[in-house]
């Protein structure tokens, strides 16, 4: 009954088992009874029952690789590992397998936890680790040659969030970890911390469960049942009374700004969204405009018209009046509306070309210091006057250089110092750069980076020449004005004893070794941290990570949002590879590469990314994969790693040999450093779908709508056809590419045009036609849009239009004039591994 039926993998199985037994008992002699069934040698494995290797005919289904039991033996003796993890270790020959993408966008790997822990664990959309199996030791991590780190999206919009109003917030007395689903209750009166293992007492109040309204069940409290919770904080968590929502808008009104036309869009959008801005009856608002002088606006409720106050001494900036420049929005709403209505016309005839951005920011700091809040800066050119003035550092002739890129760091520390001053007074600065000319974003970005602000960039915004970008600016601004905001925030990340955090990535100021100061926090920002293993964790089977974000809501409530993640600890190298999260690894490496390009050079950063692939695949080949195969072998969990790294190397932030404006490169770097994982991955490797052949097979049925689920396509022109229509989702932008010979019925039903030639240029939306196909595609776009918190624009690109270049540049698997194709890159990796 224990004989293996004849099959193509018997030889592999025998070899694997023999090798396993030889490794396990090298001094023993193995007696194996063999016989012949037909022409295939088969083994009686009855004597191997102690290895719990159970073979059934279903295990030997015709697959291109050994099945789970065989891999368990061949890959280091995995025992009790779920089938998904063994599948993650399946060796993949990257040079032979061309279609590696799953049909749907890649999901985060599930940690190998029991059902209860898995159910309670933090969502990977919020908290994610590069390795879902944590190595016991640093030596084991070093062998894997994979980075260990966390990707965090702490303030993202949540449909459901348990809010706890208990007067007692239960925390570990030693490490101050908040009680969470992964603590253990020794009895009803004592609980053991999941990070430092200290035994703590359960407070009397915690014995009552507000959900079940019963006593004596502390393990059923909401903070022990949910890995993401929000506490209403007591006065113990306040250094001062919670601040009101305060918004200050600093507006460039030079000739360049007026010509671009942004001021009209800004004023109109703000007018439409004044009542939607987060806040309460205490909300305050103010305005500063600038060119070669600084203009303040008195909006005191007693006035009949706004009053402009001009300060021309930009070398010694001062505030002309302190009690009427930041006004209560409710009380002065009528004056604010008058100002926004008249502001564009006030500067419509200006010939002033200078920009005193530095003094304007100094004025904003002085005006906001007593309260804190958010400063929104709109800048359209290089600052030319006063403190913080900058000179052009870009050489257009060097944009395509393969030797190196200069001036990726700031030219002055003025903006960083100002940002640190702002952070100390709980002021966050958000920068909107709307400039077609070089503006030294590498220097300007510091004002947002170190004050936990956001950076937006519109390199060719113009109300006449580029209405599509003006439309994107309007949508982004609407989201910006109305999205949730947290003030005077700090975030601390804790981890299980033995682990340590050593590098943070994102927009913040590091106040202490593990405390991030976030003057403002918004739901579109992401963070990353690198970690190391300082002490062996052989005594524990689980590792926990906790992020606690303390902030003031726009309603003036002090709150603490807590996320806790639990992952298994492993001792086998094969388990480390089985738990690799290739997308999280890619995003962490992108952050590390940006730092390297600024501190060292762009070429060093690019080499480091290539070496990361070479090292990890070499380590897998040399230490884990005992199946001797030729070619370039990767575990299934990492089979997309070379593709993602190649895609990274072709991004504006890191590419060479292609003309890339310095500001555009720096902005791309800023995005990598401050965005959540999902947005980074859509930027690095967009999702491509064919639309003209979609069907209802596998479609979702949501709110009486049919949402098609087309299969993902590889990003190569090989997958395109001029008879088709293709949608590319790049995160912040959708491209709908219409082939020259696309079916006219599709064009008519979706775009309302009779044929390809009649599709108008600069078309940015699908008309609301009452055809089934139009309804399905609009439902698909709406569903994709709903999966993100930011706005995305749509570009409809004709096959014969010059605009198709922007579409084709995302086909990262194809060769470009300065970069490998995917297959060439694989050969390069293989060559590097053989050195």
C-alpha positions in Angstrom: 0.0 0.0 0.0 3.0 2.3 0.3 4.3 1.7 -3.2 4.6 4.7 -5.5 2.6 4.2 -8.7 4.6 4.7 -11.9 5.1 8.3 -12.8 7.7 10.7 -14.2 9.0 12.0 -10.8 10.0 8.7 -9.2 13.7 9.2 -9.9 13.5 12.8 -8.5 11.7 11.5 -5.5 14.2 8.7 -4.8 17.1 11.1 -5.2 15.4 13.7 -3.0 14.6 11.2 -0.2 18.0 9.6 -0.3 19.6 12.9 -0.1 17.4 13.9 2.8 18.1 10.7 4.6 21.8 11.0 4.0 21.8 14.5 5.4 19.7 13.4 8.4 21.6 10.2 9.3 24.9 10.3 7.5 26.4 7.5 9.5 23.6 5.0 8.9 23.2 2.6 6.1 19.9 2.8 4.3 18.2 -0.4 3.2 15.8 0.3 0.5 13.7 -2.4 -1.3 13.4 -1.6 -5.0 11.7 -3.5 -7.7 10.7 -2.8 -11.3 7.2 -1.9 -12.4 7.3 -1.9 -16.2 10.5 0.0 -17.0 10.4 2.4 -14.1 12.3 2.0 -10.9 10.1 2.4 -7.8 10.9 2.5 -4.1 9.1 0.8 -1.2 9.0 3.6 1.2 7.3 1.8 4.1 10.5 2.2 6.1 10.2 6.0 5.6 6.9 6.4 7.4 8.7 8.1 10.3 9.3 11.0 7.9 5.6 11.4 7.5 6.0 11.5 3.7 2.6 10.5 2.5 2.2 9.9 -1.2 -1.1 9.6 -3.1 -1.9 9.5 -6.7 -3.2 13.1 -6.6 0.3 14.2 -5.5 1.7 13.0 -8.8 -0.5 15.0 -11.1 1.4 16.0 -14.2 3.0 19.3 -13.3 6.3 20.8 -14.5 7.8 20.6 -11.1 8.0 18.1 -8.2 4.9 18.0 -6.0 4.6 19.2 -2.4 5.9 16.0 -0.7 8.9 15.8 -2.9 9.7 19.5 -2.4 9.4 19.0 1.4 12.2 16.6 1.2 14.3 18.3 -1.5 14.1 21.7 0.0 15.3 21.0 3.5 12.7 18.9 5.2 9.8 21.2 5.7 7.4 19.7 8.1 3.8 20.7 8.7 4.0 23.6 6.2 0.9 24.6 4.3 0.7 23.8 0.6 0.9 27.5 -0.2 4.3 27.8 1.4 5.6 24.8 -0.5 4.2 26.3 -3.7 6.2 29.5 -2.8 9.4 27.4 -2.9 8.6 25.8 -6.2 11.7 26.3 -8.4 10.9 28.4 -11.4 13.3 28.6 -14.4 12.9 32.3 -15.3 14.6 31.8 -18.7 11.9 29.3 -19.8 8.7 30.5 -18.1 7.5 33.6 -19.9 4.0 34.1 -18.4 4.7 34.6 -14.7 2.0 37.2 -13.8 -1.1 35.9 -12.0 -4.4 36.6 -13.7 -5.3 39.2 -11.0 -3.1 41.7 -9.2 -0.8 40.0 -6.7 -2.0 39.6 -3.2 0.2 39.8 -0.1 1.4 36.3 1.1 -0.5 35.0 4.1 1.7 34.3 7.2 1.8 30.7 8.3 -0.3 31.2 11.4 -3.1 29.3 13.0 -6.6 30.3 11.9 -7.3 32.4 15.0 -4.1 34.4 14.7 -4.5 34.8 11.0 -8.0 36.1 11.4 -6.9 38.6 14.0 -3.9 39.9 12.1 -3.4 43.3 10.7 -4.4 44.0 7.1 -1.5 43.9 4.7 -2.9 47.1 3.2 -2.0 48.8 6.6 1.0 46.9 7.9 3.3 44.6 5.9 6.7 42.9 6.3 9.2 42.0 3.6 9.4 38.5 5.2 6.3 36.9 6.5 8.5 34.3 8.2 11.0 36.1 10.5 14.4 34.5 10.7 15.5 33.4 14.2 18.9 35.0 13.9 20.7 37.7 11.9 23.0 35.0 10.5 20.0 33.3 9.0 18.8 36.6 7.6 22.2 37.2 6.1 22.2 33.8 4.4 18.9 34.6 2.7 20.4 37.9 1.3 16.9 39.5 1.6 16.1 42.8 3.3 14.0 42.8 6.5 11.7 45.7 6.9 8.2 47.0 7.4 5.9 48.9 5.1 3.2 51.0 6.9 0.2 52.9 5.8 -0.9 54.0 9.3 -3.6 56.7 8.7 -5.3 55.2 5.6 -9.1 55.6 5.2 -10.9 52.7 6.8 -14.5 51.6 6.3 -14.6 50.1 9.8 -12.5 51.2 12.7 -13.2 50.0 16.3 -13.1 53.2 18.5 -12.5 52.6 22.2 -13.6 55.2 24.7 -12.5 53.4 27.9 -10.8 55.6 30.5 -8.2 52.9 31.0 -5.8 52.3 28.1 -4.1 49.0 29.0 -0.4 49.0 28.1 2.6 46.9 29.1 4.3 48.4 32.2 7.8 47.7 30.8 7.8 48.4 27.0 4.5 50.4 26.9 3.0 48.2 24.2 -0.7 48.5 23.8 -2.7 45.4 24.6 -3.5 43.5 21.4 -4.8 40.2 20.0 -1.4 38.5 20.3 -0.9 38.9 24.1 -1.5 35.8 26.2 -3.8 35.7 29.3 -2.2 33.6 32.0 -5.5 33.9 33.8 -8.3 36.5 34.1 -6.0 38.8 36.1 -2.7 38.6 34.3 -1.6 39.0 30.7 1.8 38.5 29.0 3.2 41.2 26.6 3.7 39.9 23.1 6.8 42.1 22.6 8.8 42.0 25.8 7.1 39.0 27.5 6.5 40.9 30.8 3.6 39.7 32.9 1.1 42.5 33.6 -2.0 42.9 35.8 -5.4 43.2 34.2 -7.0 46.5 35.5 -10.4 46.1 37.2 -12.1 48.2 34.5 -10.8 46.0 31.8 -12.8 43.1 33.2 -15.9 44.7 31.8 -16.6 44.2 28.1 -18.6 47.1 26.6 -19.5 45.0 23.6 -21.0 42.0 25.3 -21.8 44.0 28.5 -20.5 41.3 30.6 -17.8 40.9 33.3 -14.9 38.5 33.5 -14.0 38.1 29.8 -11.0 40.4 29.3 -9.9 38.3 26.3 -13.1 39.3 24.5 -12.5 43.1 24.7 -12.5 44.9 21.3 -8.8 45.9 21.7 -7.9 42.2 22.2 -10.1 41.1 19.3 -8.9 43.7 16.7 -5.4 44.3 15.4 -6.3 47.9 14.3 -8.1 50.0 16.9 -8.4 53.7 17.9 -8.4 54.9 21.4 -9.8 58.2 22.6 -6.9 59.5 24.6 -7.1 61.0 28.0 -5.3 64.2 29.2 -2.3 62.1 30.0 -1.5 62.1 26.2 -1.6 65.9 25.8 1.2 68.4 26.3 -1.3 71.2 25.6 -5.1 71.5 24.8 -5.8 69.9 21.4 -5.3 72.5 18.7 -8.0 73.6 16.3 -7.8 72.8 12.6 -5.7 75.7 11.1 -5.2 76.1 7.4 -2.9 78.8 5.8 -2.6 79.1 2.0 0.6 80.7 0.6 0.1 81.6 -3.0 2.6 82.6 -5.7 1.1 85.5 -7.7 4.0 86.3 -10.0 3.5 86.8 -13.7 4.5 83.1 -14.2 1.8 82.0 -11.8 -0.9 84.1 -13.4 0.0 83.0 -16.9 -0.2 79.3 -15.9 -3.8 79.9 -14.7 -3.6 77.9 -11.5 -4.9 80.7 -9.4 -8.4 80.6 -10.9 -8.6 76.8 -10.4 -7.3 77.1 -6.8 -9.8 79.8 -5.8 -12.8 78.0 -7.5 -11.9 74.6 -6.0 -11.5 76.1 -2.5 -14.8 78.0 -2.8 -16.6 74.8 -3.7 -15.0 72.8 -0.8 -14.8 75.3 2.0 -17.6 73.5 3.9 -16.0 70.1 3.3 -12.6 70.9 4.8 -12.1 68.9 8.0 -12.7 70.9 11.2 -15.3 72.2 13.6 -16.5 75.5 14.9 -12.9 76.4 15.9 -11.4 76.0 12.4 -9.2 78.9 11.3 -8.0 79.9 7.9 -5.6 82.5 6.4 -4.0 83.6 3.2 -0.6 85.0 2.1 0.4 85.8 -1.5 3.8 86.7 -2.7 5.9 87.8 -5.7 8.7 90.3 -4.9 6.8 91.4 -1.8 4.6 89.6 0.8 0.9 90.2 0.9 -1.3 89.5 4.0 -5.0 89.6 4.1 -7.0 91.0 7.0 -10.3 89.0 7.2 -11.6 90.2 10.4 -15.4 89.7 10.6 -16.1 93.4 11.3 -14.7 94.4 7.9 -16.9 94.9 4.8 -14.1 93.9 2.4 -10.8 91.9 2.8 -7.9 94.2 3.4 -4.5 93.6 1.8 -1.4 94.4 3.9 1.9 94.5 2.0 5.3 93.9 3.5 8.1 94.9 1.1 11.0 94.4 3.5 11.6 90.8 2.7 15.0 90.8 4.5 13.3 91.4 7.9 9.9 89.9 7.6 7.3 90.7 10.2 3.6 90.1 10.8 1.6 93.4 10.3 -1.2 92.4 12.6 -1.7 89.2 14.7 -5.4 89.0 15.4 -7.1 89.1 12.0 -4.8 87.2 9.6 -5.8 83.7 10.8 -9.6 84.0 11.3 -12.4 81.7 12.4 -13.8 80.3 9.2 -17.4 80.2 10.5 -17.3 83.8 11.6 -15.4 85.2 8.5 -16.8 82.9 5.8 -18.3 85.7 3.8 -15.0 87.6 3.7 -13.1 84.5 2.7 -15.5 84.0 -0.2 -15.1 87.6 -1.3 -11.3 87.2 -1.3 -11.4 84.0 -3.2 -13.7 85.5 -5.8 -11.5 88.6 -6.3 -8.0 87.2 -5.9 -7.4 86.0 -9.5 -8.3 89.4 -10.9 -6.2 91.3 -8.4 -3.0 90.1 -10.1 -4.2 89.5 -13.6 -2.1 92.4 -15.0 1.0 91.9 -13.0 4.4 92.0 -14.7 6.3 91.0 -11.5 8.6 88.1 -12.3 10.4 87.6 -9.0 9.6 85.1 -6.3 10.3 85.6 -2.6 9.3 82.1 -1.5 11.7 82.0 1.4 10.4 85.2 3.1 6.8 84.0 2.5 7.6 80.8 4.3 9.2 82.7 7.2 6.0 84.8 7.4 3.9 81.7 7.5 6.0 80.2 10.3 5.7 83.3 12.4 1.9 83.5 11.8 1.3 79.8 12.6 3.8 79.3 15.5 1.3 79.9 18.3 -1.2 77.3 17.0 0.4 74.8 14.6 -1.6 73.6 11.6 -1.2 73.1 7.9 0.6 75.4 5.4 -0.2 74.9 1.7 2.4 76.5 -0.6 1.8 77.0 -4.3 5.0 77.8 -6.2 5.5 78.2 -10.0 9.2 79.1 -10.4 12.7 79.2 -8.9 12.8 81.4 -5.8 14.8 84.5 -6.8 14.7 86.9 -3.9 15.4 87.0 -0.2 16.3 84.1 2.1 16.3 80.7 0.4 16.9 82.1 -3.1 18.2 79.5 -5.5 20.3 79.4 -8.7 19.7 77.0 -11.6 21.8 73.9 -11.2 20.5 71.8 -14.1 22.5 71.2 -17.3 20.0 70.1 -20.0 22.9 68.5 -21.9 23.5 66.1 -19.0 19.9 64.8 -18.7 20.7 61.6 -20.7 24.1 61.0 -19.0 24.9 57.4 -18.1 27.9 58.5 -15.9 25.9 60.1 -13.1 23.3 62.6 -12.2 24.3 65.7 -10.2 22.4 67.9 -7.8 20.0 65.3 -6.4 20.6 66.8 -2.9 19.6 70.3 -1.7 21.7 73.4 -2.6 21.0 75.1 0.7 20.0 74.0 4.2 17.5 76.9 4.5 14.4 74.9 3.7 15.4 72.0 5.9 16.1 74.3 8.9 12.8 76.1 8.3 11.0 72.7 8.2 12.6 71.6 11.5 11.4 74.9 13.1 7.9 74.2 11.7 7.9 70.7 13.0 8.8 71.9 16.4 5.7 74.1 16.4 3.5 71.4 14.9 3.3 73.1 11.5 3.3 70.8 8.4 4.1 72.3 5.0 2.6 70.9 1.8 4.2 72.0 -1.5 2.4 72.3 -4.8 5.1 72.9 -7.5 3.5 74.1 -10.8 6.3 74.9 -13.1 7.5 73.9 -16.6 10.9 75.4 -15.8 13.6 74.1 -13.4 12.7 75.1 -9.9 15.2 73.1 -7.8 12.8 70.7 -6.2 15.7 68.9 -4.6 16.0 72.0 -2.3 12.4 73.0 -2.1 11.2 69.5 -1.2 13.0 69.7 2.2 10.4 72.0 3.6 7.8 69.3 3.3 10.0 66.3 3.9 11.1 67.3 7.4 7.7 68.7 8.4 5.8 65.6 7.4 4.2 67.4 4.5 3.1 66.3 1.0 4.7 67.2 -2.3 2.7 67.6 -5.5 4.3 68.4 -8.9 2.7 69.5 -12.2 5.6 70.1 -14.6 3.6 71.4 -17.6 0.4 72.9 -16.0 -1.1 75.5 -18.2 -4.8 76.4 -18.6 -4.5 76.6 -22.4 -1.6 74.4 -23.5 -2.2 71.5 -21.0 -5.8 71.4 -19.8 -5.4 67.7 -18.9 -2.9 68.5 -16.2 -5.0 71.4 -15.0 -7.8 68.9 -14.6 -5.5 66.6 -12.6 -4.5 69.5 -10.4 -8.1 70.3 -9.7 -8.9 66.7 -8.8 -5.9 66.4 -6.6 -6.6 69.7 -4.9 -10.2 68.7 -4.2 -9.0 65.5 -2.6 -6.3 67.4 -0.7 -8.7 69.9 0.8 -11.3 67.4 1.9 -9.2 64.4 3.0 -8.9 63.5 6.6 -6.1 65.1 8.6 -4.4 64.6 11.9 -2.5 67.4 13.7 0.4 67.4 16.2 1.1 63.7 15.7 3.8 61.4 16.7 4.3 57.7 15.7 6.3 55.0 17.5 7.0 51.6 16.1 7.8 48.8 18.5 8.9 45.2 17.9 9.4 41.9 19.7 12.5 41.6 21.9 15.5 40.7 19.7 14.5 42.8 16.8 15.5 46.4 16.3 14.6 49.2 13.9 17.5 51.3 12.5 16.3 53.3 9.4 13.1 55.1 8.6 11.8 56.2 5.2 9.1 58.8 4.6 8.3 62.5 5.4 8.9 63.2 9.1 11.4 64.3 11.7 13.0 61.7 13.8 12.6 63.0 17.4 14.3 60.0 19.1 15.5 56.6 18.0 12.0 55.2 17.4 9.7 58.3 17.6 8.6 60.1 14.4 7.3 63.6 14.7 4.5 64.2 12.2 3.2 67.8 12.5 0.5 66.7 10.1 -0.5 63.2 9.1 -2.8 62.3 6.1 -4.3 59.1 4.7 -2.3 59.1 1.5 1.2 58.9 3.2 3.2 55.7 3.6 6.3 54.9 5.6 9.0 52.2 5.6 11.5 51.0 8.1 14.5 48.8 7.9 15.1 46.2 10.7 17.8 43.9 12.0 18.0 41.0 14.4 20.1 41.8 17.4 19.4 38.7 19.5 18.4 35.2 18.7 14.7 34.6 18.8 15.0 30.8 19.2 12.9 30.9 22.4 9.8 32.3 20.7 7.7 31.1 17.8 6.1 34.5 17.1 7.3 38.0 16.4 5.1 41.0 16.8 5.3 44.6 15.5 3.1 47.5 16.7 2.7 51.0 15.3 1.0 53.6 17.5 0.0 56.9 16.0 -1.0 59.7 18.5 -2.7 62.6 16.9 -5.3 65.4 17.2 -8.3 65.0 15.0 -9.8 67.9 13.0 -12.6 67.9 15.6 -10.1 68.6 18.4 -10.0 65.0 19.9 -6.8 63.4 20.9 -6.7 59.9 19.5 -4.3 56.9 19.3 -4.5 54.6 16.3 -2.8 51.3 17.0 -1.9 48.6 14.5 -0.4 45.2 15.5 1.2 42.6 13.2 2.1 39.1 14.1 4.4 36.8 12.1 6.0 33.3 12.8 9.6 32.9 13.6 11.5 30.2 11.6 14.8 28.5 11.8 15.1 27.1 8.3 16.4 29.1 5.3 13.8 27.5 3.1 11.1 28.9 5.3 12.5 32.4 5.0 12.3 32.2 1.2 8.8 30.7 1.4 7.6 33.7 3.3 9.2 36.4 1.1 6.8 39.2 0.1 8.2 40.3 -3.3 6.3 43.5 -3.5 7.2 44.7 0.0 10.9 43.8 -0.7 10.7 45.8 -3.9 9.3 48.9 -2.2 11.8 48.7 0.6 14.7 48.4 -1.8 13.3 51.4 -3.8 13.5 53.5 -0.6 17.0 52.3 0.1 18.1 53.0 -3.5 16.8 56.6 -3.3 18.9 57.1 -0.2 21.9 55.6 -1.9 21.6 57.7 -5.0 21.6 60.9 -2.9 24.3 59.9 -0.4 26.5 58.2 -2.9 25.6 58.2 -6.6 22.8 57.0 -8.9 25.1 54.3 -10.5 25.8 52.9 -7.0 22.1 52.7 -6.3 21.4 51.0 -9.6 24.2 48.5 -9.0 22.8 47.8 -5.5 19.4 46.9 -6.9 20.9 44.5 -9.4 23.1 43.0 -6.7 20.0 42.4 -4.5 18.6 40.1 -7.2 21.9 38.4 -7.9 22.6 37.8 -4.2 19.1 36.5 -3.3 18.9 34.1 -6.2 22.5 32.9 -5.7 21.8 32.3 -2.0 18.6 30.3 -2.9 20.5 28.3 -5.6 23.5 27.5 -3.4 21.8 26.8 0.0 18.2 25.8 -0.6 17.5 24.5 -4.1 19.0 21.0 -4.3 17.1 20.2 -7.5 20.0 20.5 -10.0 18.5 22.4 -12.9 20.1 24.6 -15.5 19.0 28.1 -16.3 18.1 30.9 -13.9 16.2 29.4 -11.0 14.1 31.4 -8.5 11.6 30.3 -5.8 8.1 30.9 -7.0 7.7 33.5 -4.2 10.5 35.6 -5.8 9.9 34.8 -9.5 8.7 38.4 -10.1 11.7 39.9 -8.3 14.0 40.4 -11.3 11.0 41.8 -13.3 10.2 44.4 -10.5 13.8 45.4 -10.2 14.1 45.9 -13.9 10.9 48.0 -13.8 12.5 50.0 -10.9 15.6 50.7 -13.0 13.4 52.1 -15.7 11.6 54.6 -13.5 12.3 58.3 -13.7 13.8 58.2 -10.3 16.5 55.8 -11.2 16.9 55.5 -14.9 19.9 56.7 -16.9 20.6 57.3 -20.6 17.1 58.8 -21.1 16.4 62.5 -21.0 14.9 63.1 -17.6 14.4 66.6 -16.2 16.1 67.0 -12.8 12.9 68.2 -11.1 10.9 65.3 -12.5 13.6 62.8 -11.3 13.6 64.3 -7.8 9.8 64.3 -7.6 9.7 60.6 -8.6 12.2 60.0 -5.7 10.0 61.9 -3.3 7.0 59.7 -4.3 8.9 56.5 -3.7 9.8 57.8 -0.2 6.4 58.9 0.9 3.7 56.8 -0.8 2.1 53.6 0.5 3.0 50.2 -1.1 0.0 49.9 -3.4 0.7 53.2 -5.1 4.4 52.5 -5.4 3.8 49.1 -7.0 1.3 50.5 -9.5 3.9 53.1 -10.5 6.7 50.6 -10.8 4.7 47.9 -12.5 1.3 49.1 -13.8 -1.5 46.7 -14.4 -2.4 46.1 -18.1 -5.7 44.6 -19.3 -7.2 44.0 -22.7 -10.7 45.5 -22.9 -12.2 44.7 -26.4 -12.4 41.0 -25.6 -13.7 41.2 -22.0 -16.5 38.9 -20.9 -18.6 38.4 -17.8 -16.7 35.3 -16.8 -15.5 35.8 -13.3 -17.1 39.3 -13.1 -18.0 40.8 -9.8 -21.6 41.8 -9.1 -21.6 45.0 -7.0 -24.4 47.4 -6.4 -26.4 46.1 -9.4 -23.3 46.6 -11.6 -21.3 44.0 -13.4 -17.6 44.7 -12.9 -15.5 42.7 -15.4 -12.3 41.1 -14.2 -9.9 40.9 -17.2 -6.7 39.0 -16.9 -3.4 40.8 -16.3 -1.0 41.1 -19.3 2.8 41.3 -19.2 4.1 44.8 -19.9 5.4 44.2 -23.4 4.4 45.2 -26.9 4.1 41.5 -27.7 0.8 41.5 -25.7 -0.6 44.4 -27.7 -2.4 44.2 -31.0 -3.6 47.0 -33.3 -7.0 45.3 -33.4 -7.4 45.7 -29.7 -8.1 48.2 -26.9 -6.0 48.1 -23.7 -6.3 49.7 -20.3 -3.1 50.4 -18.3 -3.5 51.3 -14.6 -0.5 53.3 -13.4 -2.0 54.4 -10.1 -2.4 58.1 -10.5 -3.2 57.8 -14.2 -5.1 55.4 -16.5 -4.2 55.0 -20.1 -6.8 53.6 -22.6 -4.9 52.7 -25.7 -7.0 52.2 -28.8 -5.4 50.3 -31.6 -5.6 51.7 -35.1 -7.7 48.8 -36.4 -9.7 48.4 -33.2 -13.3 47.1 -33.8 -15.5 50.0 -34.7 -18.4 48.6 -32.7 -16.2 48.8 -29.6 -15.2 52.4 -30.4 -18.8 53.3 -31.0 -20.2 51.6 -27.9 -17.5 52.9 -25.5 -16.4 56.2 -26.8 -19.4 57.3 -28.9 -17.2 57.8 -32.0 -17.9 56.2 -35.4 -14.3 55.1 -36.0 -10.7 55.4 -34.8 -10.0 58.5 -36.9 -12.8 60.4 -35.3 -11.6 59.9 -31.7 -10.8 63.5 -30.5 -7.3 64.3 -29.1 -7.0 64.9 -25.4 -10.1 62.9 -24.6 -10.1 62.3 -20.8 -13.2 60.3 -20.0 -15.5 57.6 -21.2 -18.9 59.0 -22.1 -21.8 57.8 -20.2 -23.4 55.9 -23.0 -26.3 53.5 -22.4 -24.6 50.5 -23.9 -23.7 47.4 -21.9 -20.1 47.6 -22.8 -19.8 51.3 -21.8 -21.5 50.5 -18.5 -19.2 47.6 -17.8 -16.0 49.6 -18.6 -17.1 52.5 -16.5 -17.9 50.1 -13.7 -14.4 48.6 -14.0 -12.7 52.1 -13.9 -14.9 53.1 -10.9 -14.0 49.8 -9.1 -10.3 50.3 -9.7 -10.6 53.9 -8.6 -12.4 52.9 -5.4 -9.4 50.7 -4.4 -7.3 53.9 -3.8 -7.7 57.0 -1.8 -6.3 59.5 -4.4 -7.7 60.6 -7.7 -6.7 59.1 -11.0 -7.0 60.8 -14.4 -7.8 59.0 -17.7 -5.9 59.5 -20.9 -7.4 58.0 -24.1 -4.5 57.4 -26.4 -4.8 56.7 -30.1 -2.4 54.3 -31.8 -1.2 56.9 -34.2 -0.9 59.8 -31.7 2.4 61.2 -30.4 0.9 60.8 -26.9 1.3 57.0 -27.2 5.0 57.5 -26.1 3.7 58.0 -22.6 1.9 54.7 -22.8 4.7 52.7 -24.3 7.3 53.9 -21.8 5.5 51.8 -19.2 6.1 48.6 -21.2 9.1 47.7 -19.0 9.7 44.3 -20.4 10.7 45.7 -23.8 14.2 47.0 -24.7 14.7 50.7 -24.8 17.6 52.7 -26.2 19.4 52.7 -22.9 18.1 49.7 -21.0 17.8 45.9 -21.2 14.7 44.0 -22.2 13.4 41.6 -19.5 15.0 38.6 -21.2 18.4 40.4 -21.6 18.2 41.5 -17.9 17.7 37.8 -16.9 20.8 36.9 -19.0 22.7 39.7 -17.3 21.6 38.4 -13.8 22.7 34.9 -14.8 26.1 36.2 -16.0 26.6 38.1 -12.7 25.7 35.0 -10.7 28.3 32.9 -12.5 31.2 35.3 -11.7 
